[in-house]
Amino acid sequence: MGESAERIPLGVSPGGETSRGSVESAKRSPLGVSPDGELARAPADPARPVVGVLALQGDFEAHAKILHQLGAAAREVRVPADLDGLDALVLPGGESTVMTLGIEREGLGEPLCELVRSGTPVLGTCAGMIMLDRAHLGVLDIEARRNAFGRQLHSFEADLDVAGVPGGPVHAVFIRAPWVAEIGPGVKVLAEVDGHPVAVRQGNVIAVSFHPELTGEARLHELLLALAAA
């Protein structure tokens, strides 16, 4: 995975100075999105892919905004019927315990598993990674360790080289983030921090420990859409 990414506390620049504002102020131009947030390149295919975003809890609206900017139709998923006809699915960050209770309450567990097993591309971020692991939905052969980097006080940012994502380092925001503690033979590690896997892929499932949506980083969502179009 190369050298360990430099960990920068949230709101602090690499030189140690306080940065302007929160992570939302980061000036990046994700692939397909201009600096002012407008769609820079519309998809060639006029048919818009439909991407579900689990909306029981967490930052699902930020993911939906990126998907809209990339030309996809984002659908909030709250009940099993919302999974019908999806081309891809995003499991956002949030609180994994609350998500687990919501999935159980709405009877979403088996329908979500069936969707993943059918080959539908899935992106899980932060708590979404936890929901995909062996101890939860069981569709990704990993064990994710909750709050592995520490509590809220230990949140940080880092620029990561993520295998399969072109265009330079991905600016990653880690907030009470997990890491991958155990990994199965069919899982590929895409990125690490301090020797701990923080981005993995197994077939149609991509999971990352961080929040790309908080800085408008769209390339992981573009990868998801590319898998859906393949």
N, C-alpha and C positions, 0 to 999 in steps of 0.2 A: 504493500500500500504506500510505500515511500516514507518520507519523513512525517513525523507527527505534526498535525495542524496546530498552529499557534492559537491558544485559547485566550480570548479577550473578554473580560467581564462586560455584561450588557451596559451600553451607554459610555464605554471607554474606547478610545481610539488606540491603534497599535503603539503610538508614541506615548501613551499614558495620559493624554489629555481627555477631558470630558467631551464626548461628542455632542452634536446638536440634536436634542430630542431623543426619542426612543428609536427602536429598530425600524419603525415605519418611515423614518426620515432617510434611510439608506438610499443613495442614488445609484441604482443599478438599472440596466436596461435588459430585462430578460428577453430571451429569444422570442420574437413575435409580439413584444409589447414595447411601445416607445416610452421614453422617460416620463411623459405626461400621463401615462396610463392608457393611452389609446392603442387599439389593435394596429400593429404595424404591418402585418402580413396576413391576409385572410386565407383560410384553407382553400386549396384548389377544388376540393370536392364540395359541391353546393349542399349536399346532404349533411346536416349537422349531427354529429354523434351525441347520444344522450348519456350523460355521466351522472350517476347517482352520488350524492354526498350524504353519508349518515348524519342525521340532524337531530339526534336525541340529546346531544350536549356537546359543547366544545366550539371551536372556531370554524364551523362549517361555512359560514357566510364568506369568509376570506377565500376559501377554496373555490366556492361558487363564482366569485368575482373573477378569479384567474381563468377559470374554465370558460366563462362568458367572453373574456378578452381574447381567448384563443379560438373562439368560434364554435365552441361546443354549447349544447343545451344542458344546463345543470338542473338536476331534480333532487329536491330534499327527500331523503328516505327516512320514514318514521314507522311504517308498517310494512308487512311482507308484500302487499300489493304494489308498493312503490318500486319494488325490484323488477317488475315485469318490463321486458324490452330494453333493459340497460345495455349499453355497449361497454361500459367500464364503471368502476366504483372507487370512491375515496372514503377512507376511514380517517377522520381528522384527529387532531390532538384534543385534549381535554382531561377528564378524570376517568381513568379506566374502571374504577369501581362503580361510578354512576352509569357509565356506558353499559357495563355488564348487567346492572339491574334493569336498565331500560330495554336492552335486548331481550332479557328474560320476560319482562312485563309484556312486551309487544309480540312475543313469539317469533323473533327475528333470527334466532340462532341457527336453526336448521336451514331456513331459506338462504341465509347468507353463505353458509357452508356449501350448499348446492350450487349457488351462483359461482363461487370461486372454483369449485371442482369442475364446473362446466367449461372452464377456460376463460371466463371473463376477466380481463385485466383489472388488477386491484392495486391501489396505492394506499399504504397506511403510514401516517406520520405521528411520531411521538406516542401518545396513548393508542393510536391506531395500530402501531407496531405491536404493542402489548396485546391488543385484542385479537391479532392474527396468530399469536404463538401457541405452543402446545397446550398451555394451561387454560386457554380461553376458547377461541373458535377451533383451534387445532388444524388450521390450513397452511401454516408455515412452520417448517421443522426447525424451530429455534426456541430457546428459552430467553425471554426478555426480562431483565432485572429492573424493576421500577425504581425511579429516583436514584439511579446508579451514580450519577455525577453529583448528587447532593440536592438539597432543598432549594427553594426559590433564591436564597441568597447566593447560591453558587451557579446561578444561570450565567451563560456566556455565549459569545459568538465565535465562529471560526470559519475560515475559508478552506473548503475541502475539495480535493480532487476525487470526483465520484466516477468510477469506471462506467463507461457507456453514456456519459453525459458530456457532450462536446462543448467547447466555448470557454474553457478556463474553469477556475475553481467555483464551486457553489458556495454562496454565503449562507451559512447555517446558523440558526438561532436555537440554542439548547435551553429549555426551561423545565426544570425538574425532570430531566430527560432520562430515559432508559438507555442501557446498552445491551448488546447480545451476549449473554453469559454462556450459552451453549448453542452449538450450530450443527445441524445434520449434514450428511454427506452430499445431499442434493442442493445445498444452499451456497450461493456465491456471495462472497463479501465484496462490496462495492467501495466502501470507505471505512476508515478507522480514525479514532482519536485516542492517543496515548495507548495504542495497541488494542483498543476495544472496538469491535465492529459496531458501526453506527448506521450503516446502510447495507442492505442485503437484497438479494433477489433469488426467488425460486420459481422458475417457469413464468407464469403470468402474474406472480405476486411480487411487488416491490415494497419494502418497508424501510423507513428511515427514522432515526431517533429525534430528529430536529423538526423545526417549523419553517419550511420554505415559503409558505404563504405570507408570513409576517413581513417579509421584505419584498414581496412581489416576485420572488424567484419562480419563474414559470417552467423551467426546463424539465423538471420531474413530471409535471403535468403534461408537457409535450410528449415525453417518453410514454406516458400512459395512453395518450391519444394515438401515438404511433402504433402501439401494441394493439389497440382496438381496431385500427385500420388494416392491420396485417392480415 
